[in-house]
Amino acid sequence: MAMWMMDHIANNAINEAFRLNYARIPLKDRAHILHGDALEADWSALLPPGKCSYIMGNPPFVGQSLQTPVQRQQMARILDAASGKAGSLDYVAAWFVKAGRYCQANHRIRIAFVATNSICQGVQVAQLWPQLFDRFGLEIFFAHRTFSWGSEARGKAHVYVVIVGLVHREHEPNEKRLFSYPDIKGGPVETRQAAISAYLVDAKGTANRHMVVTESSRPLCDVPTILYGSKPVDGGHLILSATDRAALLRHYPTAKNLIRKLLVLMNS
Ligand SMILES: C[S@@+](CC[C@H](N)C(=O)[O-])C[C@H]1O[C@@H](n2cnc3c(N)ncnc32)[C@H](O)[C@@H]1O
């Protein structure tokens, strides 16, 4: 649909510039559209991989803690992880894995998805990228590093996204295009790299371009173990405003000691 809209906008611009009346409407060409759940559909039945050139999309982003039980099951099935679980991966990761598997039957297919930038940061990297690099033989042939994707709907928040292009190693170009955003809401600056890492940086300085930092439950040196980082998942219920605090102490004067002990613990 978006393609038809762009076609129509471009035709209108030509009409205005050259005083023509060029229109393609009513539309005669029809796309073959499957309306359904992309993670349940058999992509090969829709289009055999041998006939496919590109897979592109803007799949949904849903963080681990917001995924429904059905989405968790879909993720676990598609990721086919040794643990049988979907780990901390965002829902969008399932599209990368499903596309990577589909491309095993045609190494020339080029993939590009918009994604939340969290799949290229922190704990998710080691859960997703070894599958794409090692299991499916894919390489990043272009990438847009984090930029702000503004929704045109009023009041909608901006999301921080990346765009990652993948192709099988057998067909990777020598030069990969990397787009960086010095101003996250501005335009990109393009550089050319021999390899792009899963963190969407130039991989030249790394010993292994597929390097990922793996999760570790033990500290690497002599420092106390972290039990849990700070993450506000209390829905705001554990935050006391000055008024809340005064009301709490009016009803439960002994809570003063508890609050003090908690503060000492949090600051230790
Ligand atoms: C980020 S939006 C992109 C919308 C549109 N394609 C665009 O680019 O503006 C993701 C879309 O995927 C849809 N979606 C969510 N889960 C899906 C699934 N399992 N299969 C197919 N589409 C899904 C959502 O309803 C949403 O419309």
The ligand as an SDF file (V2000), in Angstrom:
LIG
                    3D

 27 29  0  0  0  0  0  0  0  0999 V2000
    5.6190   -1.4150   13.8220 C   0  0  0  0  0  0  0  0  0  0  0  0
    4.0070   -1.7080   13.1760 S   0  0  0  0  0  0  0  0  0  0  0  0
    4.2600   -1.4740   11.4650 C   0  0  0  0  0  0  0  0  0  0  0  0
    3.0300   -1.1210   10.7230 C   0  0  0  0  0  0  0  0  0  0  0  0
    3.2310   -0.8480    9.2220 C   0  0  0  0  0  0  0  0  0  0  0  0
    3.7260   -2.0460    8.5590 N   0  0  0  0  0  0  0  0  0  0  0  0
    4.1770    0.3130    9.0260 C   0  0  0  0  0  0  0  0  0  0  0  0
    5.3230    0.0960    8.6100 O   0  0  0  0  0  0  0  0  0  0  0  0
    3.7710    1.4430    9.2940 O   0  0  0  0  0  0  0  0  0  0  0  0
    3.8710   -3.4650   13.3540 C   0  0  0  0  0  0  0  0  0  0  0  0
    2.5600   -4.0480   12.8880 C   0  0  0  0  0  0  0  0  0  0  0  0
    2.6050   -5.4750   13.0040 O   0  0  0  0  0  0  0  0  0  0  0  0
    1.3520   -5.9490   13.4600 C   0  0  0  0  0  0  0  0  0  0  0  0
    1.5800   -7.2750   14.1010 N   0  0  0  0  0  0  0  0  0  0  0  0
    1.7110   -7.5600   15.4140 C   0  0  0  0  0  0  0  0  0  0  0  0
    1.9410   -8.8750   15.5900 N   0  0  0  0  0  0  0  0  0  0  0  0
    1.9330   -9.4390   14.3450 C   0  0  0  0  0  0  0  0  0  0  0  0
    2.1010  -10.7750   13.8740 C   0  0  0  0  0  0  0  0  0  0  0  0
    2.3540  -11.7830   14.7030 N   0  0  0  0  0  0  0  0  0  0  0  0
    1.9980  -10.9850   12.5390 N   0  0  0  0  0  0  0  0  0  0  0  0
    1.7780   -9.9600   11.6860 C   0  0  0  0  0  0  0  0  0  0  0  0
    1.6230   -8.6690   12.0720 N   0  0  0  0  0  0  0  0  0  0  0  0
    1.7040   -8.4170   13.3940 C   0  0  0  0  0  0  0  0  0  0  0  0
    0.8820   -4.8660   14.4110 C   0  0  0  0  0  0  0  0  0  0  0  0
   -0.5170   -4.9100   14.5510 O   0  0  0  0  0  0  0  0  0  0  0  0
    1.3740   -3.5920   13.6990 C   0  0  0  0  0  0  0  0  0  0  0  0
    0.3840   -3.1340   12.8200 O   0  0  0  0  0  0  0  0  0  0  0  0
  1  2  1  0
  2  3  1  0
  2 10  1  0
  3  4  1  0
  4  5  1  0
  5  6  1  0
  5  7  1  0
  7  8  2  0
  7  9  1  0
 10 11  1  0
 11 12  1  0
 11 26  1  0
 12 13  1  0
 13 14  1  0
 13 24  1  0
 14 15  1  0
 14 23  1  0
 15 16  2  0
 16 17  1  0
 17 18  1  0
 17 23  2  0
 18 19  1  0
 18 20  2  0
 20 21  1  0
 21 22  2  0
 22 23  1  0
 24 25  1  0
 24 26  1  0
 26 27  1  0
M  CHG  2   2   1   9  -1
M  END
$$$$
